[in-house]
Amino acid sequence: MNFRRRTFCPRREWSRRRLLQGSAAAAGGLLLAPLWSRLARGDAATPRRFVIVVEGNGTEPVTMLAPSARLALDQTLASPIENKRWWFEDYKHGSVLDIPSADLGQARALGALADEGLVDRSRVILGLSSKISGGGHSNFHGALSCAKSVAGLPSAASIDAVVAGQVGNETPFRAVRLGVTDGSAAGGVDFGTMALGPGVPAGALVRPELAYDVLFGVVGSAGEFAHRTNILEGAQSSVRRFLDEFPSGPERAKAEAYLTSLETLAARQQVLEAKRNDLASVAPSVPTPVEENDLELFDQQIDIGLAALLGGLTNVLVVTMGTGYRFNMTYPSTQVRRHSIHHGSASSADLRAQIHDVTAHQIASVARLAGRLRQTPDVGGGTMLDHTAVLYLPETGEQHHSTASEFPSLLIGGESLGLTPGGRTLAYPGLGASGHRQLSNLMNTLGYLAGLELDEFGNETITRMAKGPLNELLA
């Protein structure tokens, strides 16, 4: 929108919009629907929540393989797993294997599930493909939209945006999207993983200090929060003056939409101000700048996201690490960066161990979040984890240079949303089998938990094996 020649939008107005960018990105775009209806009514209905954590360098299935699941699979595969890291070409069974796995905590990367008392709340899902989203180094928006990104732009909405449209209007932020990318310290917002719709990427805040300021600035920096409120008020006044001076014309509709967006952000500021004391009780520590340690940045983002859930700021949280094309992560335990670790891992047991250690670290952070939700009473009864589905999955699939043939995933909690009990490994038939299922079916399942029938979520078209959710996950 360009109003420079019409007095409304001088250079200072552009600066105002730049200052508001972080707030809009954290909300996943400007919220134009009526907001927080339940909050306004004082409705005590229990929320439905969704947490999605996406790893950008692939997740090797062996890291999620419990001894019981290994034994069951070895009896059906073309050859035993032994030292394999993935085995999607070896699947021979024709229907889903539902394997009781009380020993999930013994899997290479799942020890934290036992530590947090989450084994019976967890399900490992194997065998799902997503050829439509692609493979290689990055699927961009493909994993969460089950659609191919073209020239870095999405061709469909991602699942977080879809479920947020159903459950997000009752919170100040329809969705909170956080992340860590190669070079997070130098950037503020990354648009490579989530999407509001075709051609409309959604931004993830990739600097913890920025995420903290947007979500908890009312607690940690009251002066900056008040300054942001003043900017919003000034911007609204400028737009209203423009509308008074130009009652018609091609730019008026743009100005009206901009004013609606500003009013929405201002209303959210008021809600955050009203929640100041509640937010102070759950806010994490102010993040400290971190260099050359992307796992610590990831932990900070998980802590911020958890606090946003506890504080009722959102019902939809996404945390990404190394997604899009910013996947070359840095860890303190090695001088070798993530891309080189993978390229050398075929001939190095030490590098393979480092890859698996990263997966274990990430899942431990996810388990810590889920464990806190398990301990927290929820509005309307039960605990927050009862009403929260927590999903961990890879962006590209089973390996760094992925074929998108398998997306090993971990699903925790959500029983009161309609999920069947945990302590299980579900292994779906491989590519080519009639019983094969796709990542889009898992995303459909999340939609059903949100109260949506997303039987054709994604752009699978003729490649779709079956419509609807994974019925084995639904009670």
N, C-alpha and C positions, 0 to 999 in steps of 0.2 A: 504494500500500500504506500503510495507516494503522494503526500500532500504538501510538498515543499513550496509549491507556488501558490498555495491557498491559505497561508498564514497559520494553519493548524499544526503542521508538522515541521517545525524548524529543527536544526541540528540537535537541540537539547531534547526534543521528543524522541529522537532515535536513541539517545543515551538512556532515556527512561526505559525504552523497550529492551535494551541490552541488559539493564539491571534486573529486569523481570524475567529474563530468559531461563534462569535456573529454576525459578518457581514453576514456570509453565512446563519445563521438561520433566520435573519430578512428578507432575500431575499426569504425564503422558499426553500432553496437549491441553488446550483450553477446555474447561468443562462447561458445556453450553446447556446441559440438561438441568432440571431442577435438582438441587443438591440437598443431601442429608435429610431426606424426608422423615426417616425414622427418628433421627436425632431431634428434629424440630418437634415431633409429636411426643417424644419421650417413650417411644415404643421399646419394649424390653425383649423383643424377639431376638433369638440367638442368631448372630451373623454367620454367614458362610464365607470361609476364607480360603485363599489359595496362595501357596508359596512355591515358586518355581526357581530352581537353581540350575544354571546351564554352564557346563564346562566346555571350553572351546577347542581343546586339543584332543578330543576323543576320550572315551572311557573304555578301558579294556575289560571285557566280560569276566576274565579270570579274577579280577579284584573283587567281584561281588558273588563269587561262587562258594557257597557253603559246602562242607564235606558231603552232606546228604544229597545236595543237588548234583555234585560231581558224580557220585555213585549212580544216581538215577540216570543221568545223561550218558555216562559211559556205557550203560546197557542198551542205549538206543542209537548212539552216534555211529557214523561209518567207521571211526577209529577212536580209541580212548583219547581223552583230553591231554593227559600227561603234562608236558611242559608248554602246551599251546597257550597263547594269550587270547586268541579268538578262534572260533570254529564254525562260523556260519555256513561254510560249505559242507559241513559234516552232518547237519541235521537230517534225519531220516524218518522221524516220527510224523504221523499224519494228523494228530489231534493234540490239543494243548496238554502238556504235562503239568499237573498241579501237585507240586512236591512239598509235603510238610517239611519245614526247615527251622526247627527250634534251635539249630546251631548256626543261624545267620551270623552271629557275632564272631564265629571262627573264620569267616571269609577274610581275605587279605586286607580289604579296606573297610570292613564293617564292624570292627571291634568296638567302636564307640556306641553302636546300637545296644550292645550288652551293657556297657558302662552306664548308659542313660535309661536303662530299663525299657527299651523300645523294640526288642526283638519281636514280641507278639503284636506289635503295632505296624510292622514293616513288611513290605512285599517287594521282592526282586523280580523284575520282568525282563525276560530274555526273548530273542527271536524276532523282534519287531524291526521292519525295514522302513526306509523313507527315500526311495529312489527319486521321487518327484522333487525332493528338496535338494538333491545332489550330494556330493561328497567332497573329497579332496581336503584342502586346508580349511575351507569355510563354506557353510551353507548360507551365511548371512542370516536373513530372516526366515530361512526355510524350515528349520527345525520346529519353531513355535507356530508357524503358519501352515506347515505341510504343503508348501507351494514354492516354486522356484523364484529366487530373486533375479532380476534382470538388470544388468549394469549397476548392481549394488542397491537397487530399489525393490521394495516388496511388491508382490503381485496379489497379496491378500492380507487380511488382518491376522495378527498372531493371537494365540489362544488367551493370553493375558488380557488383551484388549477386549476380546469377546466376552469373557466371564466378568470383566470389570464393568461392562455395560449392563450386566445383570445384578451384580452385588456391590458395585462401587459407589452408587449414588448416596449411600447412607453414611459416608465417611468424608472427611475434608479432602482427601486425595483419592481419586477414583482408582489409581494404581500408583505404586511407588516402584521405580525401576532404578536399580543401582548396579554398578559394575566395576570391574578392574580390567584395564587393557594395557597392552604394551605401550608405555609412555603415559600412564594415567596422570602422573604428576604434572605433565605439560598441557593436558587438555581438561575440559570440564564436562562435556556432554558427548556421548557416543550414540550414533544413530544406526548401527549396523546389525542389530539383532531383533528388535521388536517392531511391530507396525500397527498403526491404527486402521489401516486399510490399504488398498492398492495405491502404490506410489506415495504413501504417507508414513514414513518411518517414525517410530516413537523414541524419544531420547532417554538414555540411561545416564545418571549422574556418576561419573567415574572418578571423582575426587571426594573422599570421605568428608573432608572439611566443608565442601560445598553442600553435600547431602545433609550434613548436620545442620548447617545454617538454614537451609530451606525447610527442614522438618522440625528442628528444635531451636531455631533462632529466637523464638519467644522466650525460651528458657536461658539459653547460653549467651545471647547477645541482644538484650532488650533494646539497646540504642539503635542497632542496625535494623531490628524488627520494626521499630517505630518509624525509622527512615523509609523503609520499604512501604509501610502504610501511607506515609506522606506522598511518596512517589505515585502510588496508585491513585490517591485522591487528586493529585495535580494532573495526572494523565486523563482521568475522567473529566475533569473540568475543561481541559483542552478540547477533548472530543465533543463535549456538549456545546462549547462555543462554536465549534465548526458546524455542528448540526443546526444551530440557531441561524448561522450566517448563510448556510447553503441548504435550504429545505428540500432541494431536489438536485438531481444530477447523478452521473454514473458512479461517483465516489461515495455517495451517501450510504449505500448498502454495506460497503466495506467498513465505513466508519461506525455504522450501527452494530455490526458484528464485533468490531474491535471494542466498542463500549460495553457490549454484553460480556465479553471476555474479561475486561477490566473489573466490571462489577462482580463477576464471579470470584476473581482473585481477591478482591476487597472483602467480599463476604467470608471467604475462607480465612482471611486475616482475623476477622472478628471471632470466628469460631476458635481459632488457635489461641487468641487472647483469652477467651472464656475458659479454655482448657489448660491454661498456664500451670496451675498447681498440680493437676493430674499428670501433665507431661513432665513436670519437674521430678516426679516420683519414679519415672521409668526411663528418663533420658540417660543415654550412656555417657561416658566421659567424652569430653571434647577431643576429637581425633588429633593426634600429633602427626606432623609430616613424616612420611616414610620414604626412603629411597632404596632401590635395589632389593626389595622384599615384597613381591606381589602377594604372597600368602598372608602377610600381616595386613596388607590393604584389604584383602578379601575378608579376613576376620573382622576388621573394622566395619566393613559394609554389612556383614551379617549382623553385627551388634546393633547397628543403626536401624536395619530393617526389622529386627526383632523388637526394638523399642517402639518403632512405628506401629507394629501390630498390637503390642501391649497397651499403647496409648490410644488405640482406637483411631489412628490417623488414616489407616487404609485396611481394606480387606483383601487386597491383591498386592503381593510383593514378588518382584523378580530380581534376582542377583545373578550377574553373569561374571565369568572370568575367562579372558582370552578369547572372546567370541568376535564375530566379524572377521576382519583381516588384521586385527591387532592381537595376534596369538602368541608372539614370541616372548613369553613371560620370563621373569627373572626371580630366582630363589636364592636365599642366603647360603644354602648348603653346598652350592656348586658354582664354579666360574663359568659353566656351560649353560647357555640359555635354552629355553624349552625346545625350540625348533631343532637345534643341534643334538639335544638329548635324544629326541626321537630318531633322528637320522643315524645315530650311533648305537641305538638300543638293540638292534638285531644281533650284534656281536659282543654286547657288553651286558653282563648280568647286573653290574653296578648301575648302569643307566636305566635298565628296566626297573630296578628297585626304586630309583628316584622317581620315575613316572608313577609307580604304584604308591609310593609314599605321598605324593601330591594328592592323588585321589583319596587316600585315607585321611589326609589332613582336611580336605574339603568336606568329606562326609562327616568327619568328627565335628566340624563347625555346624553343619546342617543338623546333626543329631543334638548338638548343644541347644540350638534354636528350638527344635521339636521337644526336647526335654523340658525346657522352660515353659513352653506352652502346655505340656502335660501337667505341670505343677500349678498352673494358674487357673483358678475358677473362672467360668465363663458367664456372660450375661444369659440368664434363662436356664442355668443349670449345666452340670458337666464341667469339663475343662476345655480350654481353648483348643487343645489338640484334637478333641473329639469332633470339633467343628472346623478343622483346618486340614486340608490335603496338602502335604509337603512332597514335592516331586523334585528329584535330582536326576538329570539326564545330560548326555553329551550333545553338543551342537551338531557334530558331524558324524558320529557313530562310533564304531568299535575300535578305531585306531586313528592315528594322527593323519595319515594320508588315507582317509576313509573311502570305502566303497558305498557307504550308506546302506549296507546290507543288514546291519544290526545296531540297535540303539539300546544297550543295556540301561535299565532305569531302576530307580529306587523310589517307592511310594510309601510314605509314612502317615499314620493318623487318618482322620476323616471318617471314622466309623459312623458317627452321627449324621454325616452327610449322605451316607448310603453305601460306604465301602464295606466289603466283607472283611473278616478278621485277617490279621497279618500272620507272621511266622511262616511264610510260604515263599517258594520260588515258582513262578509261572514261566514255563518255557514253551513258546509257541513254535509251530512247525516252521521250517526254513523256507526261503524263496522257492517258488515253484509248487509247493504243496497247497492243496485246497484249503487247508486249515491255517495257512499263513495269515498273519495280521500285520498291520502297519502302524507307524507312529500316529497317523491320523486317528486310528481307533482309540489310542490312549488319550489323545486330545479330546475326542468325542466323549470319553468317559468323564473328563473334568467338566465338560459342558453339562452332562447329565447331573453331576453333583451340584452344579450351580443352578439347576432348574431349567436347563435348555436342552432341546433335542437337536443336537448338531450331527445328525446322521451322515451328512455329506461335508463335514468340515474339511477345509483344504481343497487343493486343486488336483486331486488324484485322477479325476475323470475316468478314462478307460483303464487306467492302471490300478483303480481301486479294487482290492480283493473282496472287501465286505463293508457294508455300511454299518454305522452305529458304533456303540461303545464295546469295550472288552467286557462281555457279560460275566466272566469269571471274577471280575473285581467288584461287581455290583450285588448288593444284598437283595 
